[in-house]
Amino acid sequence: MFFDDEPHGVFFLIDNKSFYASCEAVARGLNPLKVPLVVLSEAENTNGGLILATSPEAKHLFHIKANVSRKRDLPNDPRLWVVPPRMNLYIQRNLQINQVFHQFAAEKEVWPYSIDESILDMTHSWRLFGNSVREVARLIQTTIRQKLGLYTTVGIGDNPLQAKLALDNYAKHNHDLIGEIHYETVPDMIWSIDELTDVWGIGPRMAKRLNRLQIHNMYELAHANPYLIKQNLGVIGSQLFATAWGIDRSQLTEIVKTKDASLGNSQVLPHDYLTQSEIETVIKEIGEQVAARLRHHHKMAGCLSLSIGFSYAAAEADDRGGFNQALKIEPTNDNQALTQQLLWLFRQNWDGQAVRNIGVYSSKLSSATGQQLNLFETSSTQIRHSQLNQVIDEIHRRFGFTKLVYATSLLKGGTAIERASLVDGHNGGNSYE
């Protein structure tokens, strides 16, 4: 058989249905599938507030779409619950859900794919819990529903790719919220997909590129010339061809070694920043945060990069979205040394455009086994700087970031204090009301 030499296993890809909205519904004693509820992000950061999540009932009744609809799109209907995000609650629920998964598979065989999806390798354990893989999937769904009140959808496959396609294209539409794809069902379950963009890994731009090769659906992709696809699309073309055949040779247990480790932070500003002093205040704050992370990991950076994203209007006028500049530096993790270089990069490349995104990244990391002194300051001054940074880090670790902040963070434009209370860019909130 064609697939005999391909890896065969039993994989579940489990998604928590409308996760953020469901967590909020359950926390209020409501059925997550029956209550119309939306999670609305902070208005200040999203030009009126962005809908982060919607319950199935909110989608059905009001046609609200997550990450597309905004506060202005919400109907004035007393049935609709509108709640703020609580990232700490969602993280807590994610940990609890994965603890349930560990009851069915070894810890090394459970991979959190995102905050609301996990991959389970059930190859060696499913027979302990049922007579069929579908029966085991149903048992996991029931366990999570009973313990946490949440509904889950399960994609089942002989490899992780098949499980993902089964989840996205079938499980979410089936009554029992379970879908299956196996090698022998690839012609029926994958080749029958007419819309290329319905397949994981194919976006609108890639679909257009495939269309130019006279490929308009998954059947045509599976039966196209693979050498022609690779010639036109490169390695990604070969990967998409394999997707059409349900082939996935990835080994999830293999540890991926990155070529060049890096540490960084970025922020979307709450509004367009036009004043140089305000922009530089945020650059300093993020630079100091990156420096603190370097010290926490006992690393020094030998390269520093600054990414500046312009506002939409500024990008239109400037004909570019911003700039990204890197600079080799003497290895350091000192606040002052890093922020001075960042400000120099900014002043060399900024021409007065409105700024909306700022990112600071450090690379070419080396172990912080000692302090490299320079010739422009006395050794005692440099040692005092290092000791001061360590004291500040310890205060932040023991008492929290907001207990000791630089005076610049109190100036107009400073965002560090507000960011300290956010989780993944949103309000952390309390776990429970």
N, C-alpha and C positions, 0 to 999 in steps of 0.2 A: 504494500500500500504506500501511497505517496507520503503519508505522514508518519510512517513507522519509525523513522529515525529522529523525529522531532521530540523534544522534551514533553513528557506526559505527567501530569499531576492533578491534584484537586485544589483549586483556588477559589476563595470567596472574596469578592470585593464588596464591602458593606458600607452603605451610605445612610446617614441619618437624615430622614426626610424633613426638608425645610428646617434645618437644625436650629438656627438661632430663634426663629419664630416658635418652634416646637418647645424649646427650653423655656421660653417666656410663658407660653401657654400652660405648660405643666406646673411651673412655679406658681401660677395663679389658680391652680385647680381646674383648668379648662382642658377639654379634649383638643389636642393639636390639629386634628383633621377636621374639626367641626367649627372652630371659632375663627372668625375673620380677624386677623391680627397682623400688624406690620411692625418691624423694628426700624426706627428712624434715627439716623445718625445726627450728630450735633449740627445745627443749622449753620453755625459760624464758619465751619470748615468746608461746607459743600454748597454754597450759594443757595441756601433755602432748605437744606436738609435732603440727604439721599436715603432712599429706602434700601436698607441692607438685606432684609429678608422679609418674605411674605408667607403666610400660611396658605395651604391649598385652598381653603375656603375664601380667603381674600383674593387670590388669583381668580377663582371662579366667579365671585360676585362682582368684583370691581375691576378685573383685568389689570391688576397692579403687578409690575415686574420688578424683581429685585435688581439693584445696581443700575437700573435704567430710570424708573419712576422717581419723582421727587415729591417733596411735601406739597407743592402746588398741585400735584396730580391726584391727591387724596380727596375722596368725596366727603362731603359733610354728612356723614351717616352715623347715627348713634350706635349702630351695631359694631362699628369698626374700632378695634383696640389699636392704639398707637403708643408704642413704648420705646424707651431709649435702649441702646445696646448695653449689655453687661458682659464684657469679655471674660472677666474672671469666672462668671457662672458657666460660660460655654467651655472654657478650658477645664473647669472642674468636671463637667459632664463628660467631656472627651476622655479624661483620665478614668472615670468610672466605667465608661463603655468599654474601653480597652482592657480594664480589669475583668470584665465579663468575658471578653474574647480569650483571655488567658486561661479561662476555665475549659476551653475547648481546644486550644492549641498551645504549644510551648511558646514561651516568651520570645524566643529567637525567631519564631515563625509567624509573628504578628508585627506588621509594619504600618504605623499610622501614615496614611497617604496624604491627608490634610486634616484640618480640625474636625471635619465631619465624614471622612472616609478612611477606611483601613483595609489592608490586604491581609488575608489569612491563608497560610499554606496548610490545608487540611489533609494533605496527602497521607500522612502517617497517623492521623487521629480520628478521622471522621467515623470510622467503623465502631468506635467506642460509644457513639452516641445515637446511632440509628441504623436503619436498614438501607437507607439511600442518602445520597448527599443532599437531596432536596428536603428530606425529613430533618436532617441535621440543621440545615439553613433555617427551617421553620422553627426549630427548637431555640436557636440563637435569637431569632426575632421575638419569640414569646418571652424568653428570659429577660431581654432588655425592656420589653414592654411592661412586664410585671415589676421589675426592680426600679425602673427610671421613668416609666410612663411614655417613652419615646417609641416612635415607629421607625423601622429600618427597612431598607430595600437591599436585596442581595443579588449580585451577579455571580454566576457559577461558570467556571471554565476549566479547560485542561491546562491553561497557562494564565498568567495575570492579564494579558491582552484580551483574551476571550472573555474573562470575567468582567473586565471594564466595559467591553462592547455589550455584553449581556445586561449589565447594570443600566447603562445609559439608554439603550435602544429597546429594551424589553421589560426589565424588572419594574421600572418606574411606571409602566403602563398596564401591568398585569394586576389582577385583583389581589393575588397573594403577595405582590411586591417581590416576586422572585423570577429571575430569568436565567436561562442556561444556553451556553454555546459550547459545542464540542467539535473536534476535528471533523467528525462525520456529518455534522449539521452545518458546516461552513457554507455550502452552496445555498441552503435554505435560509440561514439566519444572517449571513453577512452579504452575500452577493445580491440578496433581494433588497438591500438598502438603496433607495433611488437618489436620495440627497447626500452628496458627498460631505456637506457640512454637518450632517447628523453623526458623523464618525469622529471619535476622539482623535485629535492630532491634525484635523483638516479644517482650517478656517476659511473665510471667504476669499482671501488672497490666494491661498494654495489651491482652492477649488477652481479659481479662474485660470491658474497656471495649468492645472490638469485639463480644463476645458479646451485650452489651446492645443493640447495633445489629443483632442477628440475623446477625452475620458470624462463622462458625465455622471457615472454611477459606479457602485462598487463592483458590479459584474464586469464592466468595461475595464476597470482598474486591474482586476484579477487576471484578465485575459489580454492585457496590453503587453507589448514587448518590454521586459524588465530592463534590458540594456538601453533602450531608447529613453525610458523613464529616468534612469540614473544619469544618462548623458545630459538630459535637460534639467534635472532637479538635484543632481548630486546624491549624497548619501541619504538624505531625507526621502528621495524618490524610492530608493531600495527599501527603506523602512515602510513606506506606505504600501508598496507592492506586497511586502510580507504581511502587513495588516490585512489586506484584502483576502489573504489566504489563512488568516487566523494564526499566523506563526509568530512566536515570541520566544527567543532563546536567552532572554535575560536571566541572570542568576541573582535573585534578591538577597541571598545571604552573602554575596561578595561585597567586601568593603571597597568603596570607590575612593581612590586616592586623588585628591585635587592637585593640579599642577603647581598652583601658587596660592597658598592660603591668604586670606585677607580679612580685615575687620573694618566695619564701617557703619554709618548711620545716615539716614536721610529723613526729610520731612517735607510734607506738603504744607505750605504756609496757610494760615487762616484767611488771608486776603492778599491781594497784590501788594508787594513791598516796593516802594519807589525811592525811598531815602537810603543813601549809602550807609549812614550810621546804623539804621535799623537792620539792614541786610547783614552788615558786618557783625552786629550783635548776635544774630542767629548763627552765623558761621563760627564765631568764637564758641558759642554754646555747644554746637555739634562737635567741633574740634576737640573741646575739652572732654566731651563724652567719649569720643573715640580714644583719646589719650588714656582715660580711666579704664576703658576696656582692654587696651594694650597692657597696662600695668597689671590688671586683674589676671590676664593670661600669661604674665611674665614675658612679654614680647616687646620688641622695639621695631619700629617701621623704618624701612629704607626707601620707601616710595610713598608719596602722598598725592591723592587726586581730589579735585574739587569739581563737582557737577552742579551746574546752575541751569534750572529750567525757567524759561520766560513765561509770562502770562500768555493767554491765547492771543490777545490783541497785539502784544509786543512781538510774539512769534510771527504773526501775519505781517507786521510792518517791517520786521528785521529779516524776514525770509529764512529764519532758522529758529529752532526751538530752544536754543540755549547754547551752552558750551560745556565741554568736559576737558579739563587740563590736568596733566600729571607732572610731577616733579620729583626727581631723585634727591634724597636728602641724606645727611649723616644719620645713621640709625639712632632713633630716640623715641621716648614715650613721654616726654616732658610737655606739659600743657603749653607753656609759653613758646617753646620752639616750634611746635606743630601749628599753633594758631597764627604765628607770625608768617609762616610759609603759606598758609591758606589765604590770609589776607593779601599777601603779595600776588598770589595767583589770581585772586578776584580782581584786584585793582588793575592788573595787566590786561584783563580780558573783558571787563564790564564797561559798557558805553552808555549807561543810564537807563537800560531797559527795565521794565517792571518784572520783578522776580516772583515766582510762585513755588518753585521747588528748589531745595538745597540738599546736596548729598556730599558727604566726606568719607573717603575710603583710604585705608592704609594697606600696603602690600610689601612684598620683599621682607617678610617678617624674620626676625632672628631672636634668639633667646636673650633675655635681659639678664645676663650673668654679671654685668658690671656697668659702671657709668662712664660713658665716653666724654671726656672734658674737652672744651674748645678753648681757643686762645684769646677770645674776645671778652671773657669774664673771668674773674678770679675763681679759683677752685672752691673757695669757701662759699661764694655766692651760688655757684652751681649746685653744691651739695645741699645748701639750705633750700633751694627750689625743689630738689628731689625729695627732701624730708617733708616739706610742706605739702607736696602732692600726696605723699603717703598718709599724712595725718588727715587730710581732707577725704581721701578714699576710705579710711577707717571710720570716720564720722558718718559718711554716707552709708557705709555698710551696716553700721550698728543702729543708726537712728533714722535713716531715710534721706533721700536727696534734698528734700525741701527744708531740712533742718539747718543746712548751711549752703548758701548759694553766693555766687559772685555778684557784686553790686551791679555789674552790667546786665544781669538777668532781670533786674528791677527797672531797667530803662524801657522806654517805649519801643515796642517791637520784640522784646524778649519773649521767648516761648518755652524755656526750659522748665519753669515751674509747672506750667499747664501740662506739658508733655509727660512730666513725672507721674501724673495720675492716669495716663492713658495706657491701654493694653492693645497692641497691634493697631495703634492709631485711633482707638475708640475708647470711650468711657469704660473703665473696668467694672465699676459698679460693685454692689455687694452681691454675694452669691445668692442671698435670699432677701426677700422684702421683709 
